[in-house]
Amino acid sequence: MGETLDIIKTRRSIRKYKPDMVPKELIDKVLEAGTCAATGMHYQSPIIIAVTNKGLRDKISKMNAQIMGSSSDPFYGAPVILIVLADKSRPTHVYDGSLVMGNLMLAAHDLGLGSCWIHRAKEEFEMPEGKEILKSLGIEGDYEGIGHCALGYIDGEYPEEKKKKKENWVYYAE
């Protein structure tokens, strides 16, 4: 348990990545962790799209930036984007996809990679361009974008914990 808790306690969101591509073997390990996430009634509503194609990655970055009202790269230069979507027909789809995102980020940290949860996947895949991306990949169904996991090698120093944990985080009902 100690090693798992250390991984959980030391993971940080990374906001600056080297352009070096992550080897497929490491991406596959991160993806495997995502597929091990708990899901409501084990329906496994989420899917993960591993974007390693620079052209597609840049197109999605531009869509995300447009939604955010910015022209900067919302993925902080990460060469890999793991997009989590989940089947809207399942009442637990947002929770299921969120657990997948957590597993992806923890696995990345355990493997020495940086990660960051980037929002606006919901809006992206409601856009015609997002639906076209899914169609081009042969993905059918009614999916909601849950989040993007930016993934790559950290450029710079690993961030320290920013501040003390808030008080009154936990309440016991004994």
C-alpha positions in Angstrom: 0.0 0.0 0.0 2.8 2.4 0.8 4.0 2.6 -2.9 0.5 3.2 -4.2 -0.1 5.9 -1.6 3.2 7.6 -2.5 2.2 7.6 -6.2 -1.1 9.2 -5.3 0.4 11.8 -3.0 3.2 12.9 -5.3 1.3 13.1 -8.6 1.1 16.7 -10.0 -0.4 18.3 -13.0 2.3 19.0 -15.6 2.0 22.1 -17.7 5.2 22.0 -19.8 6.2 19.0 -21.9 9.2 18.0 -24.1 8.2 17.4 -27.7 9.7 13.9 -27.6 7.2 11.2 -28.4 6.4 8.7 -25.7 7.2 5.1 -26.7 4.1 3.0 -27.6 5.0 0.5 -24.8 4.6 3.2 -22.2 1.4 4.6 -23.7 0.0 1.0 -23.7 0.8 0.7 -20.0 -1.0 3.9 -19.2 -4.0 2.8 -21.4 -4.1 -0.5 -19.6 -4.4 1.3 -16.3 -7.3 3.3 -17.7 -9.1 0.1 -18.7 -8.8 -1.2 -15.2 -10.9 1.7 -13.7 -14.0 0.8 -11.8 -17.2 1.4 -13.7 -20.9 1.5 -12.6 -22.2 -2.1 -12.6 -19.1 -3.0 -14.6 -20.8 -1.7 -17.8 -17.5 -0.2 -18.9 -19.1 2.8 -20.5 -15.8 4.7 -21.3 -13.6 4.5 -24.4 -10.1 6.0 -24.8 -8.7 7.5 -28.0 -4.9 7.6 -27.9 -3.9 10.5 -30.2 -0.3 10.2 -31.3 -0.7 11.7 -34.8 0.6 15.2 -34.6 -1.8 16.5 -37.2 -4.8 15.2 -35.4 -3.4 16.3 -32.0 -2.9 19.8 -33.3 -6.4 19.9 -34.8 -7.9 18.9 -31.5 -5.8 21.4 -29.7 -7.1 24.1 -32.0 -10.7 23.1 -31.4 -10.1 23.0 -27.6 -8.4 26.5 -27.7 -11.3 27.9 -29.7 -13.8 26.7 -27.1 -11.6 28.2 -24.4 -11.4 31.5 -26.3 -7.6 31.3 -26.6 -5.0 30.8 -29.3 -2.5 29.0 -27.1 -2.0 25.2 -26.9 -4.3 24.0 -24.1 -2.3 20.7 -24.0 0.9 22.5 -23.0 3.0 20.9 -25.8 2.3 17.3 -24.7 2.9 15.0 -27.7 0.2 12.5 -26.7 -3.4 13.2 -25.8 -5.6 10.4 -24.4 -9.2 11.4 -24.8 -11.8 9.7 -22.5 -15.3 9.6 -23.7 -18.2 7.6 -22.2 -21.5 6.1 -23.5 -24.2 8.6 -22.6 -26.8 5.8 -22.2 -25.2 4.8 -18.9 -26.3 6.9 -15.9 -22.8 6.6 -14.4 -20.9 7.6 -17.6 -19.3 10.8 -16.2 -18.2 9.0 -13.0 -16.9 6.1 -15.0 -14.9 8.3 -17.3 -13.6 10.3 -14.4 -12.2 7.2 -12.8 -10.5 6.3 -16.0 -8.9 9.8 -16.1 -7.6 9.3 -12.6 -6.1 5.9 -13.4 -4.4 7.3 -16.5 -2.8 10.1 -14.6 -1.6 7.9 -11.7 -0.1 5.4 -14.1 1.7 8.1 -16.1 3.3 9.4 -12.9 4.3 5.8 -11.8 6.0 5.4 -15.2 7.9 8.7 -14.9 5.6 10.6 -17.3 3.8 13.9 -16.8 0.1 14.3 -17.3 -2.6 16.9 -16.9 -6.4 16.7 -17.1 -7.6 19.1 -19.7 -11.3 19.9 -19.9 -13.6 20.9 -22.8 -13.8 17.4 -24.3 -17.6 17.5 -23.9 -17.9 20.6 -26.0 -15.4 19.3 -28.6 -17.3 16.2 -29.3 -20.6 18.0 -29.5 -19.1 20.0 -32.4 -19.5 18.7 -36.0 -15.7 18.5 -36.2 -15.6 16.3 -33.1 -18.3 14.0 -34.4 -16.4 13.8 -37.7 -13.3 12.7 -35.8 -15.2 9.9 -34.1 -16.7 8.8 -37.4 -13.3 8.8 -39.1 -12.1 6.4 -36.4 -15.0 4.1 -36.8 -16.5 5.0 -33.4 -20.2 4.8 -33.4 -22.6 5.5 -30.5 -23.6 8.4 -28.4 -20.5 9.4 -26.4 -19.8 12.4 -24.2 -16.3 13.7 -23.9 -15.1 13.5 -20.3 -11.6 14.8 -20.5 -8.2 14.8 -22.2 -5.1 13.4 -20.5 -2.1 15.3 -21.8 0.8 12.9 -21.7 4.5 13.3 -22.2 8.0 13.8 -20.7 8.2 16.7 -18.3 10.1 19.7 -19.5 11.8 21.2 -16.4 11.6 20.5 -12.7 8.8 18.4 -11.2 6.4 20.7 -9.3 6.4 20.7 -5.6 3.1 20.6 -3.7 1.7 24.1 -3.9 0.1 24.5 -0.5 -1.0 22.8 2.6 -4.2 20.7 2.2 -7.3 22.6 3.2 -8.7 22.1 6.7 -12.0 20.3 7.2 -11.4 18.0 4.1 -12.6 14.9 6.0 -15.4 14.5 8.5 -16.0 11.4 10.5 -19.5 10.3 11.3 -18.9 7.9 14.1 
